[in-house]
Amino acid sequence: MVKNDLPFGEKVNRRPLIIAHRGASSHAPENTLAAFRAAIDSGADGVEFDVQLAADGVPVVIHDTTLKRTAGVNERVADLNSKQLSETDVGSWFNKRFPQKARFEFASETVPTLEQVLDLFSDTNATIYIELKCDLQNYKPLAKSVCDILRSHDTQSRVIAMSFRLAVIPEVLRSLPQVKTAALFEPSVQIILRRRKYMIALAREFGADEIALHYTLATPNICELASQAQLPVAVWTVDNPKWLARCNARDIKALITNNPATLLTKRDH
């Protein structure tokens, strides 16, 4: 892992910001404390991770709605409480994916709570993108639970709450008007919206401060439209260093990547 000479999050004046996707997920199992520590060690400008509700209403950091892929357990996250999830091994699968790793290197990694992850970044200047994973039934409880934790946390001013379910944005803003938000869009949105400019209109309608695009959507045209609307653009998920020049040419604020160390080295040297 490459270490930069400045503490985590201090290169916030550099463009694009390099944001570690689910932590440094090329080097440690995604959305675990190990991945977030690896992001800190890399010197990345920030981190991105996923949050959903456990059965006891505690926001936990995990991407999938089930534990099948990362734990080999046929259980839904929403059916287990945060204590049960804190005892579930979601690290060993990474050792199998990369056999060169020590056999039990990540076996102790479990599903962290949102509060645990935020605490890890308390002593940094990291930009923190939190994706709220939810559906029509639980987006309001999730937004409330996340805001309840953010309200008293010292990382609040550095958080950007985002979701594909855009109704989350006004829920967050009603609870914590000062928290920044982003509208998330994936390629399938084009089937519904047909014209990319509608993404900008939707982001503004729901009150988003930023727009977060899959890299296939981040064309010069949409980036120009976002700039005109004063909506900073974040692009996900990009590991190809060629995107550094594209980000500068298109005035993209942040690049979300699985491999922050490599892109930081290319950007800063």
C-alpha positions as CSV (number, residue, x, y, z in Angstrom):
1,M,0.0,0.0,0.0
2,V,1.4,3.4,-1.0
3,K,1.4,6.0,1.8
4,N,1.2,9.7,1.0
5,D,3.1,12.2,3.1
6,L,0.0,14.1,4.2
7,P,-2.6,12.7,6.7
8,F,-5.8,11.2,5.4
9,G,-8.1,13.7,3.8
10,E,-5.7,16.7,3.8
11,K,-5.3,16.8,0.0
12,V,-8.8,18.1,-0.4
13,N,-7.6,20.9,-2.7
14,R,-6.5,18.5,-5.4
15,R,-8.7,17.5,-8.2
16,P,-10.3,15.1,-8.7
17,L,-10.7,14.0,-5.1
18,I,-9.8,10.3,-4.8
19,I,-12.6,8.5,-2.9
20,A,-12.1,4.9,-1.7
21,H,-15.1,2.8,-2.9
22,R,-16.4,0.7,0.1
23,G,-13.0,1.5,1.5
24,A,-9.8,0.4,-0.3
25,S,-11.7,-2.6,-1.5
26,S,-9.0,-3.9,-3.9
27,H,-6.8,-4.5,-0.8
28,A,-9.3,-5.6,1.9
29,P,-12.8,-6.9,2.0
30,E,-15.3,-4.2,1.1
31,N,-17.2,-2.2,3.7
32,T,-15.1,-3.6,6.6
33,L,-13.0,-1.7,9.1
34,A,-10.0,-3.3,7.5
35,A,-10.9,-1.7,4.1
36,F,-11.5,1.7,5.8
37,R,-8.1,1.5,7.6
38,A,-6.5,0.6,4.2
39,A,-8.1,3.7,2.7
40,I,-6.6,5.8,5.5
41,D,-3.2,4.3,4.9
42,S,-3.5,5.0,1.2
43,G,-3.9,8.8,1.9
44,A,-7.2,8.9,0.0
45,D,-9.2,12.2,0.1
46,G,-12.3,10.4,1.3
47,V,-14.3,7.2,1.5
48,E,-17.6,5.9,0.2
49,F,-19.7,3.2,1.8
50,D,-23.2,1.7,1.9
51,V,-25.7,1.8,4.8
52,Q,-28.9,-0.2,5.5
53,L,-30.9,-1.1,8.6
54,A,-30.4,-4.1,10.7
55,A,-33.4,-5.8,12.3
56,D,-33.0,-3.7,15.5
57,G,-33.0,-0.5,13.5
58,V,-29.3,0.1,13.7
59,P,-27.7,1.4,10.5
60,V,-25.0,-1.0,9.4
61,V,-22.4,-0.8,6.7
62,I,-22.9,-3.4,4.0
63,H,-23.8,-3.3,0.3
64,D,-25.9,-6.4,-0.4
65,T,-29.3,-7.0,1.1
66,T,-28.2,-10.6,1.9
67,L,-25.0,-12.1,3.4
68,K,-24.7,-14.7,0.6
69,R,-21.8,-13.2,-1.3
70,T,-19.7,-11.8,1.5
71,A,-20.4,-14.3,4.3
72,G,-21.7,-17.4,2.5
73,V,-24.8,-17.2,4.7
74,N,-28.3,-17.4,3.2
75,E,-29.7,-14.6,5.5
76,R,-31.1,-11.2,4.8
77,V,-29.4,-8.3,6.5
78,A,-32.8,-6.9,7.6
79,D,-33.6,-10.1,9.4
80,L,-30.5,-10.0,11.7
81,N,-29.8,-7.5,14.5
82,S,-26.6,-5.5,14.7
83,K,-25.1,-7.8,17.3
84,Q,-25.6,-10.8,15.1
85,L,-24.1,-9.0,12.2
86,S,-21.1,-7.9,14.3
87,E,-20.4,-11.6,14.8
88,T,-20.7,-12.6,11.1
89,D,-17.5,-13.2,9.2
90,V,-17.5,-11.0,6.0
91,G,-13.8,-11.1,5.5
92,S,-12.8,-14.7,4.7
93,W,-14.3,-14.6,1.2
94,F,-11.7,-12.1,0.3
95,N,-8.9,-14.5,1.2
96,K,-10.4,-17.1,-1.1
97,R,-10.6,-14.5,-3.9
98,F,-6.9,-13.6,-3.4
99,P,-5.2,-16.8,-2.4
100,Q,-1.9,-15.0,-2.0
101,K,-3.3,-13.4,1.1
102,A,-2.7,-15.0,4.5
103,R,-5.3,-17.6,5.0
104,F,-7.0,-16.0,8.0
105,E,-5.9,-12.4,7.4
106,F,-9.5,-11.0,7.3
107,A,-11.4,-13.7,9.1
108,S,-12.1,-11.4,12.0
109,E,-13.8,-8.7,9.9
110,T,-17.5,-8.4,10.5
111,V,-20.3,-6.0,9.5
112,P,-19.6,-2.7,11.3
113,T,-22.2,-0.2,12.4
114,L,-22.4,3.3,10.8
115,E,-21.2,4.8,14.1
116,Q,-18.1,2.6,14.2
117,V,-17.1,3.6,10.7
118,L,-17.7,7.3,11.5
119,D,-15.7,7.0,14.7
120,L,-12.8,5.7,12.6
121,F,-12.7,8.9,10.5
122,S,-13.2,11.3,13.4
123,D,-9.5,12.3,13.5
124,T,-9.3,12.8,9.7
125,N,-10.5,15.4,7.3
126,A,-12.0,12.8,5.0
127,T,-14.9,13.5,2.7
128,I,-17.5,10.8,3.5
129,Y,-20.0,9.6,0.9
130,I,-22.7,7.5,2.5
131,E,-25.0,5.6,0.2
132,L,-28.4,4.8,1.8
133,K,-29.6,1.4,0.5
134,C,-33.3,1.3,0.9
135,D,-36.7,0.7,-0.7
136,L,-40.1,2.3,-0.6
137,Q,-40.9,0.6,2.7
138,N,-37.9,1.6,4.7
139,Y,-36.3,4.8,3.2
140,K,-37.9,7.0,5.8
141,P,-36.7,4.9,8.9
142,L,-33.2,4.6,7.3
143,A,-32.9,8.3,6.7
144,K,-34.0,9.1,10.2
145,S,-31.6,6.6,11.8
146,V,-28.7,7.8,9.8
147,C,-29.5,11.4,10.7
148,D,-29.9,10.6,14.4
149,I,-26.3,9.3,14.4
150,L,-24.9,12.2,12.3
151,R,-26.6,14.8,14.4
152,S,-24.2,14.4,17.3
153,H,-21.1,13.2,15.3
154,D,-18.1,15.4,14.6
155,T,-17.9,14.1,11.0
156,Q,-21.3,15.5,10.1
157,S,-19.9,18.5,8.2
158,R,-17.9,16.2,5.9
159,V,-20.7,13.8,5.0
160,I,-22.5,13.6,1.7
161,A,-25.6,11.4,1.9
162,M,-26.7,9.9,-1.4
163,S,-29.1,7.3,-2.8
164,F,-30.6,6.0,-5.9
165,R,-34.0,6.4,-4.2
166,L,-34.1,10.2,-4.5
167,A,-36.9,10.5,-2.0
168,V,-34.2,10.0,0.6
169,I,-32.8,13.4,-0.1
170,P,-35.7,15.5,1.2
171,E,-36.0,13.1,4.2
172,V,-32.4,13.8,5.1
173,L,-32.8,17.5,4.6
174,R,-35.9,17.7,6.7
175,S,-34.0,16.1,9.6
176,L,-30.6,17.7,9.1
177,P,-30.8,20.6,6.6
178,Q,-27.0,21.3,6.9
179,V,-26.0,17.9,5.6
180,K,-24.9,17.8,2.0
181,T,-26.7,15.3,-0.3
182,A,-26.1,13.7,-3.7
183,A,-28.4,12.2,-6.3
184,L,-27.2,8.8,-7.5
185,F,-27.7,7.6,-11.1
186,E,-26.9,4.3,-12.8
187,P,-26.9,3.5,-16.6
188,S,-30.4,2.0,-16.5
189,V,-31.8,5.4,-15.8
190,Q,-31.5,6.3,-19.4
191,I,-34.2,3.8,-20.3
192,I,-36.6,5.8,-18.1
193,L,-35.4,9.3,-18.6
194,R,-34.2,9.0,-22.2
195,R,-32.5,12.4,-22.1
196,R,-29.6,12.9,-19.7
197,K,-30.6,16.5,-18.9
198,Y,-33.5,15.1,-16.9
199,M,-31.0,13.8,-14.4
200,I,-30.0,17.3,-13.7
201,A,-33.6,18.4,-13.4
202,L,-34.4,15.5,-11.0
203,A,-31.3,16.2,-8.8
204,R,-32.4,19.9,-8.4
205,E,-36.0,19.0,-7.8
206,F,-35.2,16.7,-4.9
207,G,-32.7,19.3,-3.5
208,A,-29.4,17.5,-4.1
209,D,-26.1,19.4,-3.6
210,E,-24.2,17.1,-6.0
211,I,-24.8,14.4,-8.6
212,A,-23.1,11.0,-8.5
213,L,-22.9,9.2,-11.9
214,H,-21.8,5.8,-13.1
215,Y,-18.8,6.6,-15.3
216,T,-20.6,5.6,-18.5
217,L,-23.0,8.5,-17.8
218,A,-20.3,11.1,-17.1
219,T,-20.1,12.5,-20.7
220,P,-18.7,16.0,-21.4
221,N,-22.2,17.1,-22.1
222,I,-23.8,16.0,-18.8
223,C,-20.8,17.3,-16.9
224,E,-21.3,20.7,-18.6
225,L,-25.0,20.7,-17.7
226,A,-24.2,19.8,-14.1
227,S,-21.7,22.7,-14.0
228,Q,-24.2,25.1,-15.3
229,A,-26.6,23.9,-12.6
230,Q,-23.9,24.3,-10.0
231,L,-24.0,20.6,-9.2
232,P,-20.5,19.1,-8.5
233,V,-20.1,15.7,-10.1
234,A,-18.8,12.5,-8.5
235,V,-18.1,9.5,-10.8
236,W,-18.1,5.8,-9.8
237,T,-16.6,3.2,-9.9
238,V,-13.3,3.9,-11.8
239,D,-10.0,2.2,-11.5
240,N,-8.5,3.2,-14.8
241,P,-6.0,6.1,-14.4
242,K,-7.0,7.5,-17.8
243,W,-10.0,8.9,-15.9
244,L,-7.8,11.4,-14.1
245,A,-7.4,13.5,-17.2
246,R,-11.1,13.2,-18.1
247,C,-12.0,14.4,-14.6
248,N,-9.9,17.5,-15.0
249,A,-11.2,18.2,-18.5
250,R,-14.8,17.7,-17.4
251,D,-14.4,19.5,-14.0
252,I,-15.4,16.4,-12.1
253,K,-15.1,16.9,-8.3
254,A,-14.5,13.3,-7.2
255,L,-13.5,9.9,-8.5
256,I,-14.7,6.9,-6.6
257,T,-12.3,3.9,-6.9
258,N,-11.6,0.5,-5.5
259,N,-7.8,1.2,-5.7
260,P,-7.2,4.7,-4.2
261,A,-3.4,4.1,-3.8
262,T,-2.8,3.6,-7.5
263,L,-4.8,6.6,-8.6
264,L,-3.3,8.8,-5.9
265,T,0.2,7.9,-7.2
266,K,-0.8,8.8,-10.8
267,R,-2.6,12.0,-9.8
268,D,0.1,13.4,-7.4
269,H,3.3,12.4,-9.3
